[in-house]
Amino acid sequence: MKHSLLLFFFLLSSFAFGQISDKEKSESSDIIHLISQYSKARESMDTVLLDKILTEDIDQLVSSGNWRSGKEESVQGMLRSSTSNPGERKLTVEKIRFLSKDVALVDAKYEIINEEIVVRKMWSAFLVQKLEKEWKIAAIRNMLPSQ
């Protein structure tokens, strides 16, 4: 009986908390699109798109350990990085965790594939914020995995 009761509560909690609402599905789709737009903007060095999808006070920790603060410094650093690390940027969203209705943490695999087919594999975490009905990137953390 004791095990049956435990199993019942486990299944109940899995069912109650394991469901994703239609609203979260829609928001997740919008966030995945935002990360895709970021990847495209970086690859094509599109400063107009970057300006649209980044918050004014964005900050970024890059894989070298350097910090970029504010939109202007971040965009200029992104342009320098895209020039010195050319290639196709591919971000694959692995997980979205909603911290509130207007804030989410996004974990993504980040790969740069250049013309020599060398792949640079990293992880990126994005803090995204919904401002005026649009998701924007508020913070980025790029990490090189340990080998």
C-alpha positions as CSV (number, residue, x, y, z in Angstrom):
1,M,0.0,0.0,0.0
2,K,2.8,2.4,0.9
3,H,4.5,1.9,-2.4
4,S,1.3,2.3,-4.3
5,L,0.7,5.6,-2.6
6,L,4.2,6.8,-3.4
7,L,3.7,5.8,-7.0
8,F,0.4,7.6,-7.2
9,F,1.9,10.9,-5.9
10,F,4.9,10.5,-8.2
11,L,2.6,10.0,-11.2
12,L,0.3,12.9,-10.1
13,S,3.2,15.3,-9.8
14,S,4.7,14.2,-13.1
15,F,1.4,14.8,-14.8
16,A,0.6,18.1,-13.1
17,F,4.1,19.7,-13.5
18,G,5.3,17.9,-16.7
19,Q,2.8,19.6,-19.0
20,I,3.7,22.6,-21.1
21,S,1.0,25.1,-21.6
22,D,0.0,26.3,-25.1
23,K,1.3,29.7,-24.0
24,E,4.7,28.3,-23.1
25,K,4.8,26.4,-26.4
26,S,4.1,29.6,-28.3
27,E,6.6,31.6,-26.2
28,S,9.2,28.8,-26.7
29,S,8.7,29.0,-30.5
30,D,9.2,32.8,-30.4
31,I,12.4,32.4,-28.3
32,I,13.8,29.7,-30.6
33,H,13.2,32.1,-33.5
34,L,15.0,34.9,-31.6
35,I,18.1,32.7,-31.1
36,S,17.9,31.8,-34.8
37,Q,17.8,35.5,-35.7
38,Y,20.8,36.2,-33.5
39,S,22.7,33.4,-35.3
40,K,21.8,34.9,-38.7
41,A,22.7,38.4,-37.6
42,R,26.1,37.3,-36.3
43,E,26.9,35.3,-39.5
44,S,25.9,38.2,-41.8
45,M,27.1,40.9,-39.5
46,D,23.7,42.5,-39.6
47,T,23.9,45.4,-37.1
48,V,20.3,46.5,-37.8
49,L,19.0,43.1,-36.7
50,L,21.3,42.9,-33.7
51,D,20.1,46.4,-32.6
52,K,16.5,45.1,-32.8
53,I,17.0,41.8,-30.9
54,L,19.4,43.0,-28.1
55,T,18.4,44.9,-25.0
56,E,20.1,48.3,-24.4
57,D,21.9,46.9,-21.3
58,I,22.9,43.6,-22.7
59,D,26.1,42.0,-21.3
60,Q,28.1,39.2,-22.7
61,L,30.8,37.0,-21.3
62,V,32.7,35.5,-24.3
63,S,34.7,32.3,-24.3
64,S,38.0,34.1,-23.9
65,G,36.8,35.4,-20.6
66,N,36.2,39.0,-21.7
67,W,33.1,41.0,-20.8
68,R,31.1,43.2,-23.1
69,S,28.7,45.6,-21.5
70,G,25.9,47.5,-23.2
71,K,24.5,47.2,-26.8
72,E,27.2,49.3,-28.5
73,E,30.2,47.5,-27.0
74,S,28.5,44.1,-27.5
75,V,27.7,44.7,-31.1
76,Q,31.2,46.0,-31.9
77,G,32.7,43.0,-30.1
78,M,30.4,40.6,-32.0
79,L,31.5,42.2,-35.3
80,R,35.2,41.8,-34.4
81,S,34.6,38.2,-33.3
82,S,32.7,37.3,-36.5
83,T,35.5,38.7,-38.6
84,S,38.3,36.9,-36.6
85,N,36.3,33.7,-36.3
86,P,34.6,33.4,-39.7
87,G,32.2,30.6,-40.6
88,E,28.6,29.5,-40.3
89,R,27.2,30.0,-36.8
90,K,24.8,27.3,-35.7
91,L,22.9,27.6,-32.4
92,T,20.7,24.6,-31.4
93,V,18.4,25.4,-28.5
94,E,18.6,22.5,-26.0
95,K,16.5,23.8,-23.2
96,I,14.3,26.8,-22.2
97,R,13.5,27.5,-18.6
98,F,10.9,30.1,-17.9
99,L,12.0,32.1,-14.8
100,S,8.8,34.2,-15.0
101,K,6.3,35.1,-17.7
102,D,8.7,37.7,-19.2
103,V,12.1,36.1,-18.5
104,A,13.7,32.8,-19.7
105,L,17.0,31.1,-19.6
106,V,18.0,29.4,-22.9
107,D,20.7,26.8,-23.2
108,A,22.1,26.2,-26.6
109,K,24.8,24.2,-28.4
110,Y,27.0,26.7,-30.3
111,E,29.1,25.6,-33.3
112,I,31.2,27.6,-35.8
113,I,31.9,25.8,-39.0
114,N,34.4,27.5,-41.2
115,E,35.5,26.8,-44.8
116,E,38.1,24.2,-43.7
117,I,35.2,22.3,-42.0
118,V,36.8,22.9,-38.6
119,V,34.1,23.0,-36.0
120,R,34.4,25.1,-32.9
121,K,32.0,23.6,-30.3
122,M,30.8,25.6,-27.4
123,W,27.8,26.2,-25.2
124,S,25.8,29.4,-24.9
125,A,23.4,30.5,-22.3
126,F,21.0,33.4,-23.1
127,L,18.9,35.3,-20.7
128,V,16.0,36.6,-22.7
129,Q,13.4,39.1,-21.6
130,K,10.0,40.0,-23.1
131,L,9.8,43.8,-23.6
132,E,6.8,45.4,-25.2
133,K,5.5,42.1,-26.5
134,E,8.9,41.1,-28.1
135,W,11.6,38.7,-26.8
136,K,15.0,40.3,-26.7
137,I,18.4,39.0,-25.6
138,A,19.5,40.6,-22.3
139,A,22.6,38.5,-21.5
140,I,24.9,35.9,-23.2
141,R,27.4,33.5,-21.7
142,N,29.6,31.6,-24.1
143,M,31.5,28.6,-22.7
144,L,34.1,26.3,-24.1
145,P,33.5,22.8,-22.8
146,S,36.3,21.1,-20.8
147,Q,37.8,18.1,-22.5
